[in-house]
Amino acid sequence: MDSTEFNYLNLDFIFMGDKPDAAALIRTALADRRLLGFIGGAVEREHSTEVMAEVATVSEARDAVLYRIDAKGKLREGSRVTKLVHELKNSTGADYVLVDGDEIDGPNPDEELLGDYGTSSELLHGPKLKGSELVLAAGFETNEITVWEHGAGLMAMPKEPVYAPSIGRSSRPYLSLDRTGNVITATIEAKGPRLELFGSSMSMTVDLERTVILEPEAGSPAAVRLEELDHLLHGWDETELELVEQLVEDPAHRAEAQQLARGSRDLKDLKRLLALLGFDARSVDYLTGRPLPEERRVITTGGPYKTIKSALAEQEREAKGLERLLYRHNWNPKALIGSGAAVLASGAAVHLVLAKSERFGWLPKPARQLLMLAWYADGAFYLGKGIVDALKAKRSR
């Protein structure tokens, strides 16, 4: 067969209850029929076990003909999908078999019947990622976000998933990693046009237990078609490849990243690709068993009060230079007294300038009064707080 027209189907085998040998059972059944494609690891759900296979078809027909591989790696026409899936369902004992999401013999099983998927882990990382943005992305739901500073930027692991796309432009580009069972999904959220709500993104997925159904002879027609299928399944489109150009300046590194993005990726390739895109590849290790650093802290959210308080605390931690004057609540008493006195003194000077200089005559008197009231109130508050804190510290000695 030398036809270049081909497609693929997703076959989802579902067993009710625990089925530890599900992946091996399905792989053997598909290999015995000499099918061309890939098979993922078993996905354990609350009440069921799933195995997904991606098999190549000769055409895009509704009841398409599947590819077969002969002993020399040549491509042959196999059975039609409907006939073969019924055979596989009977021979494997699967309770359900979904072809591109539809059960072969009737209605799809109810999600409640199958149960929830296993627990997932999430990690976010970026050179400009901010804790305050993570808190806002968590919303008002109860959550605990473990964060630590890293050489390549902030890393964070929330206990509950956060809505990562809502994180603002100032924190982009950043990496969002998610692991459910044996599948790791990496998403790069990059800056888009300023008026664009969420920006641009690209994703890559690695199934740690994914294998080929049959390994064809190198250089054979089946091996070529298998490579084409892998690119069709996981290769990035032109929009995503253009995003690589924005993130990678070095031409050699950019070419390597685009090459990795075009084909199959194992865990090593994923880590290399992330490194080329400017992220620390060790971020993946924290999802595969690497212990978290000892120097870490936990941000808690939950309800409007706690969440807003946590967001303000993170903004105070992130403030630099003169911006830190806006966040003085946790300063020591001497610093508070000094800053309060300085604000009052500068306020008096500004008040005098506003009152005497004709250059500010355009500013209405009520506006000037409101400005100075806020200025004096700020200075008086922190001066008073510094004095009170100093007296408390003296009494506690």
N, C-alpha and C positions, 0 to 999 in steps of 0.2 A: 504494500500500500504506500503510495507516495502523495496522497492527498494532503494538502496543507490546511484544509478545513477541519477544525475540531472544536470541541467544547468540553465541559465537565459538569458533573453533578455532585451535590453534597448528599451523602447517604448517612443518616443519623440513626444508629441502632440503639434502642432503649430497652433495658432490662429492669423490671421491677425488683426492688430490693438490692442488696449488696451483691456485686459480681466481680470479685477481684481479678478473675482471669478474662474479663470481657474483651480487652484490647487484643490479647493474644488469640482468643477464639475468633474474633472477626478478622484479624490479619491472616490467620491460617485459611479461613473460608475464602477470602478474596484472593489469596495467593494460589490456592488450589485451582481457581478459575482463571489464573494467569492475567489478572486485570492490571491496568496501568494507572498508577496514582499514588496517593499518600494516605496514611492513617494516623490519627492523633491518639494521645493517651486517653485512658478512661477518665471520665468526669463524674465524680461522685456527687449525687444530690441527696436530699433528705430521705427520699423514699425510692430512689432509683439510681441506675448507673447508665451513662451514655458514652458511646464511642462514635466519633465523626470520621468518615472517610471521604476523600475527594478523588473521584475516578474520572478518567478521560473518556469522552464519547467521540464517535466518528463525525457526528454532525450536531446541529441544534434542534433536531426533530423532537417532538413531544415525547415519543416513545423511542428514544435514540438507541442506536447500536453502540455497544461498548467496545473499546479496544481490547484485544488480547495480545500477549507477547509470546512468540514461540521460543524455543530453546536457544536460537541464535540471535535473539533480540530483534527480530523482524515483527512488524505490526500486522495483525490479522483482525478481521471482523469477528466479534463475539456475539453473545446473545443480546436480545433487546432488553431494555431496562426493566420493564414490567415483569417479564418472565423471570429474569435472573433475581430480582429483588424478592419475589415470592419464594423462590427456591432458597435464598439466603435466610429469609425469615423463618422458614421451616427448619432448615438445617442447623441454625445457630440457636434456635429457641428464643429469639428476641420477641418481646411482647409488642413492640412497635418498631416500624422502620419508616422514617420520614425521608422522602425524596424531594430535595430542595424545599424542605419545610412542610411537606404535605404527607400525611400517612397514606401508605399504599393501599390499605384496605378500608378506609373510612375516615371518620372524624379524628382530629388530632387529640392526643391525651390532654386532659386538663392539667394546667400548671400546678394546681393545688395537689393533684394526685401524685405528680412527680416529686414535688417538694422543692424547697429552696436549694440553691447552690451552696457549696461549702464556703467557709469564711474566706475573705479576700484581704490582701494587704496592699496598702497604697503608700507611695513615697513621692514627694515633690522636691525638686532640686533646681537651683538656678543661681547664677552669679549675682543677679539683682533681685532675687526673690525676697519678699518682705513678710515678716510674721504678721503684720497688721493686715495685709491682703489675705493671708490664709484664714485669719479669724473671720473676716467679712465673708469669705467664700464658704465658710462653715455655716453661716447664717445663725439663727437663734436656737438651733438644735443643740442638745447636750453633746459635747464632744471633748476629747482630750487630744491635743496635738503635741507630739514630742518633737522638739526641734534641737538642732545643734549646728554650730558654726563650722564650716568646712573650708579648706583652703580654696576650693572653687565655688564658694558661696554657701548659702543656707540650705540645709536639708531638713525635711519634716516628714513625719509619719503620723497621720491622723488615725485615731481609733475608729472613727466612722468616716466614710467617704465625704469629701468636700466637692463643691461644684467648681472644679478647676477652671473651666473656660471663662468664668466671671472675674478672674484675677486680672487686674488692670495692666495697661501698657508699661507702666514704670517697672514692673516685675518681669517683663518678657525680654528675651526668650527664656522659657523655663521648661523643665522636663517633668512629665507626670508618668509615673510607673505604677502599674496595677498588676497584681498577681492573684489569679484564682486557680487553685489546684496546680496543674502543671503548665498553665499558660501565663506568660508574661506579655503585657501590652505596654509599649512605650509610646507616648504622645508628646511631640514637641509643639508647644504653643508659642508662636512668634508674633511679632508686631505686624499689624496690618495698617491700612490707611487710617489716619487719625479719626475720621468720622465713622469708621467701621466698628461695630459693637464689640465683637469678640476677637478679631484678628485672624491670622492664618494658622493652620495646624497641619501636622502630618503624623501618621501613626505607623507602627511596625509591631508585629506579633511574633513571638517565638513560643512554640509548644515544645517543652523540654523532652517530651516523649514521642514526638512526631517521627515517623519512619516511612520509608517507601514500602509499598506493598510487595513489590519484587524489584530487586536490583538488576537492571538490564546490563548487558555487556557494554563496556565503555565504547563510545563512538558508534554504536548501533542506532538504527532508526528509532528504536524504543527509547534509548537514552537521550537522543536529541529531543524527541517529543516530550519526554518527562521534564527536561529542562525548560522547554517552552511552557509547559503546564505550570511549573513552579513560578515562572515569571508572571504568567497570567493571574495566578492566585495572590502573589505577594509583592510583585514589583510595583514601585511607585509610579504615579502618573506624572505628566509633564509639569503640572502645577506644583507638585511636591518636589520635583527635581529642581525647579526654579527656586524654591525656598532654600534648598541646599546652597545655591549660589550666594544667597544673601547671608547665610550663616557662616560659610567657610571662605576665608579670604585667600588662603594659599592655594594656587592652582593644582599642585600635585595632590594635596589633601582633598580638595574638592572633587577631583577626578576619582580618587579612591572611594570617597563617600558615595558618589553617584553610582559607582560600580557595585558597591555593597547593597545599595538601595534597590538595584534592579533585579536582584535574584534572591535565592534562598538564604536564610540567616539562621545560624545556630547561636548559642549564647555567647561564644567568643566573637562572632561577627557583630552581634548586637552591641557588645561593650566597645568594640573598636569603632563602630559607627557613631556611638554616643560621644566618644572621646574626640573624634574628628569634628563633631558638631559643637564642641566647646563645653561638654559636660564631663563630670568625673565618672568614669566607668565603674568605680567602686560602689556607686549608688545601687547598681543591680545586685551587688553582693549582699546588701542588707535585706533583700527579698529572698535570698537563697541561703540564709543561715548565718551571715556575718553578725557578730554581736554589736549592739549599738554603742557608741562612744560613752564613756563615763561622764564626760562633761556635756550633759544634755539637760534640758529643762522642759517642763510641761505647761502648755497654755490650755486653760480650761474655758469652755464656752457653754452657754445654756441660758436661754431667756434674754430679753433685751438688756437688762442691767449688767449681768455678768459678761455678756459678749461685748458690749460697748466699753466696759471697764478694761477688758483684756485688750481690745483694739487700741485704746488710748495708751495703755501701758506699753504696747509694742511700738506705737508711734514715738513715744518718749525714748524708748531704747534705740530707735533708728535715727533719731534727730541728730544733726551735726551742726557745728558752728553756732551762729546766732540763733538758729532754729531751736536750740536747746533751751533758750530763755522762755520758750512757751511751755516747757515741761519742767517745772521746778519742784513739784510736789514732794519728791523723795530726796531732795537735797538736804545736807546736814544743816543744823541751826545757824552756824556762822555764815554759811554760804547764802542761806535764805535771808538773813538780816542784811548782809552786804548787798545782795541783788535788790532787795526791797528798797533800801535806802538809795541805791543807784537809780532805780526806776523813778522814785519820787523826785530826786534831784534833776534828772533829765526831763521829767514832766514839767517841773517848774520852769526850766529853761525854754522848753517848747511853748509853754503857755505864754511866756513873756514875748516870744517871737511872734506868735499868732496875734497877740493883742496889739503889738506896736508896729509890726511890719505891714506896709501897704501891699506887699506882694501877695498876701493871703486875704486881701479884702473881699475877694470873690467868694470865699467860703462862708456860708451863712452862720450867724452866731449860734443857733441851736446845734448845728453840726459840730462847731468847735467845742461847745460845752459838753456834748455827748462824748466826743473823742477824749477830752481831758478827764471827764468823769471815769471813763474806762481805764485811762492811763493811771490816774491816782488810785483807783480801786485795786488795780493789779499790784502796784507797789505797796499799798497799805496792807493788803491781804498777806503777801509773802513776808513783809516785815513783821507783822503781828504773829504769823505762824512761826517764824524763826524764833521770836522772843518766847512764845509759849512752849515750843519744843525745847528750847534751852533751859527753861525753868523746870520742865518735866525731867529732863536729863539730870539736872542738879539735885532734884529731890530724890531721884532713884539711887543716887550714890550712897 
